[in-house]
Amino acid sequence: MKIDLCICTYRRSHIADTLRSVARAKIPAGVALRVIVIDNDDAPSAQARVAEVAKDTGLTIDYRHVPGSNISIARNGGLDAATGDWIAFLDDDELVEPDWLTALITCVNATGVDAAFGHMRARYGPDTPQWMVDGDFHSQVAARRGDVVETGHTCNALLRWGDVPWRHERFALERGRSGGEDTEFFFRLRALGARYAIADNAIVHEEVPAARQDLNWLLKRRFRIGQSYSAVASEPGALAKLFAVAALKTAYCHLQALAAWPWMTRRAFWLLRGRIHAGVCAGCLRFRQRDLYGDGIVAAPAQAPPK
């Protein structure tokens, strides 16, 4: 089983820590792992750091400089370079648990699916507001709608990449600065026949920086997530139905937020849920998504679809 692990990076020194955690992970027998690091900065700013990690750990790393300050350009550079039967994805600010890859492989082997998505657990510092820690609003938990996994994320995933109908599919460039490119990508692959599952034991961790310990940041993130999720519908009738349902859910969530106003964690929960549905409405109307990637700002990964 040959796996290419694609990690896009953009001016983040943490890429070295991410790679070292991968080097410490358990690689199952019969699995050949190659890491492809795609540097999206205008200058090859991560090259020396990546080379040092490769030398220190013995990890097989293929460094690619793919400039453009557009995460879709970087992700597509990884897909272009991949030659394995499977592609794994991580973000450059994550640390993997030792059994992370084993859990993803076990999931796809046991279920026969074409992609498995794991979870990202946020790590909060001592100065994080308590309401944010209690609500754990930054963790990325893969989820189902009913019994179906409709789409996924690239912060922790394993995707079949051999003789498959989606071998020539690529991430949408127009979403490369706003985010949500992974949500739309996996929706598109599902339309081509890809089947998904969740690997509950595949865990990665991510520290929450001070710049993201803010309700406004979370609200912007949730709104973008909702906009991205609207890609589930394309026909006018389906879009109209999705818009109507999302509008009702938006109103309901804001009423719940008003009722929960004295309790910050509950209030934030309902405000953030309502913001997702408001984003769905905006996505149905094809409002332009705000640019969140580039100049050192990286868009948040996609999350579970709204309920």
N, C-alpha and C positions, 0 to 999 in steps of 0.2 A: 504494500500500500504506500504509494508515493504521495506526500502531502506538501504543497507549497503554502507556507504561512505568509500572508500579505499584511504588512504593517505600514501604513502611511504616516509620515511625520512632517511637521511644519514648525521649525524653530523651538522644539521641545527637547531639553536636555534629558528629560525623563526616559527618552527612548532607550538609553543605556540600561536603566533599571528594568524596563520592560523586557529587553533582550536577555538580561541576566536571569530573570525569573523564568523565561522560556528555557534557558540552558539548564536550569535546575529541575525542570519538570520531568516526569517519568514518560519515556517514549516506549510504547508497547513493542514487543518483539515483532519483527516483520514490517515495521513502519520506517520509512525513510523520510525525514523531515528536512526541508530546505526553507530558510527564511528569506523572504524578499522584502527589503526595506525600500520604500519609495519616498524619496525626499522631494517635497513639493515647493520648497523655498526657491527663490530666484537664483541664489548661490548654493552650491553643494555643502551647506552648513553642517549637516549631520555626518558627512563622510568619514572624517577622522575619528569621531566618537564611535561610529559603528565598526570601523576597522579595528579599533582598540578592543572592543567587546569580543569580536570574532577571534582575535589573537588570544585573549585571556581565557575564553571559554571553550574554544574549539567548535563553536556553533557554525554550521554552514550558512553563510549569509551572502546573498546576492544584493548588493547595493545598487539602486537605480536613481539617478537624478532626473526627475520629471517635473520641471518648474511650471508655474502657472497660477499659484495661489488659488487653486480650485480643487476641492477634494475629489471631485469626479474624475478630473484629469489624472490625479494620483492613483485612484483606485483602478482606473482603466489601464494605467501603466503596469500595475500588478497583474491584472488579468492577461495583458499582452505577454508578460514575461513568464507566466505560469505554464508549466509543462506536466504537472502532476495529475494523478487521477482525481485528486481532491484539492480544494483550496480552503484554507482556514483564514479567519480574519480576527485581528485584534486592533485596539487603539494604542497609541504611543504613550498614553498616560496610565496604563493598567499594569497590574501585577497578577500573574496567573497562579492558581493553586497547583500543587504537584500533580494531582490527578486530573487536571483540566482537560488535556487532550485525550486521555484514556476515556473519560466520561463521554466526550463527543463521539469518539469512534465506537464505543460500546452502544451508544444510542442509535447511530445509523445502521450498525450491523444487526441490532436486535429488531429494528422496525422496518428496515429496507427503504427508508425515506431517502430523499435526495439532499436534504440539508437538516442540520440540527442546530438549535440556538441555545446557548447557555445564559446564565445570569451574571449581571455585574452588581456587586455589593459596594455601596459607597462607604468610605471611611471618613468620619468627621473629626476635626481637630477640637481641642479643648475650648476654643473661642466660638465655636458654632452655636447659634441660638438654640435653646433647648427645644423649641417647638419644631424646628427643622430636623433635629435628631429624632424626636419622638415620631414625627411623620415619615421620616426616611424618604423624603421626596426626590432624592438624587439617584437612588438605586435604579438599575435597569433590569426589570424582571420580565423575561419572555412569558407571553401569555397566550391562551387560546380564546377563541370566540366559540362558545359551545364546545364541540369536540374537534374543532378545526383550527390549525395554525395557518393564518392567512398570509402573513408576511413576517419579516424578521429584521435583524440588525447586524451590523458588521463589527460590533464591539466584542463579540464572542460567538463565532459561528464556524461551521464546517459544511462545505458545499461540494456536491459531486461535480466533477469537471473533466470527465473523460469523453466518451462518445454520447453526448447529450444534445438535445435540441437547442439549448441555450448557450452553446459554446461560444457563439459570436455576439451574444448580447453584451452591452456595456452600460455603465452608469450614465445617467442623463446629465449632460454638461450644464444645462440650464439650472440644475439644482445644486451645482457644485459649490456655490457660495452661500446658499440659504440653508442647506442641509435637507434631510429627508430623502436624499438620493438612494439610500439603502432600502427604505420602505418601498419606494416606487419600483426599484430594481427587483426585489423579491416578489412583489405583486405581479410584475411582468413575467417572471420565471414561473410562477404558479399558473398563470394563464397558458403557459407552454407545457404544462404537465408536471412541474416539480411538486413534490410532496414534502411536507415539513413536520418536524417533531421538536419537542423541547427536552433538552438534556439537563435535568434538574441538578445533577451533581457536577456539572461543568461550571466552575465558579472563577470569576476574576474579580479583582478589587481595584478601586480607584479612589484616590484621595480627593476630597472636595476643596478646591482652592478658595481663598477668601473672596475672590471676585464673584463666585457663584453662590455665596451664602447670603442671598438676598431674594426677597419675594418677587421683586420686579423681574429679576433674571429668570426665575422659575416660570413666571407668567408668560414671558416671551418665548421660553422654550416650549411650554405646553401649547401655545398658540401655533407655533411652527409645526409641532407634532400633529396637531389637528389638520393643518393645511396639507401636510404630507399624506395623512391617512385618506384624504378625499380622493386619492388616486385609485381607490378601490372601485370607484364608479366612473364610467366614461360616457355612457349613453345619456341623452337628455332626461329621459324618464327616471333613470336610476339616480342621476344627480339631483333631480327635484325631490325625490323621496328622501335621499340622504340629507339634503338641506333641511327639509321640514322636520325630520326626526331630530337632527342636531340642534335646530332652533328651539324645539321644545325642551330638549335636555339642557340647553344653555340656561333657559329661564328657570327650570327646576333647580339646577345646581346653585344659581344665584339666590334663589329663595332659601335654600338650605344654608347657604353661607350667611345670610342675614340672621337666620334663626340661631346659628352657631357663633355669632359675632363675639361674645365674651370669651370664647375659648379659641386661642390662636391656632392650635394644631388642627382642630376641626374646621375652623373658618378657612384656613389655608387649603385644606383638603378639598373643600367644595369649590373654592375660588379656582383652584388649579384644574379641577375636573371640568368646571364650566368653561374655562379658557380653552381646553382641548376642543370642546364641542363648538365654541365660537370659531376656532380655527378651521374646523371642518366646514362650517358655513362659508367662511372666507375662501376656502379651497374650492368649494362647489361653484362659487362665483368667479373663480380663477383670478382672485386678487394676487398681485405680485408678492412673493415671499421676501422678507427682509434678509439682506446679506449678513451672515454671521461667520463666514469663514474668510480668512485672509488677514494680513497684518497682525498676526499673532492671536487672532480670535478664531476659535474652532467651534463649529456648530455642534450642538449636543447630539448624541446618537438618537435614532428613533426609539420609541418606546412601544409598549403594548397598545393595541387599538383601543379606542374609547368604548366604554360600556354604558 
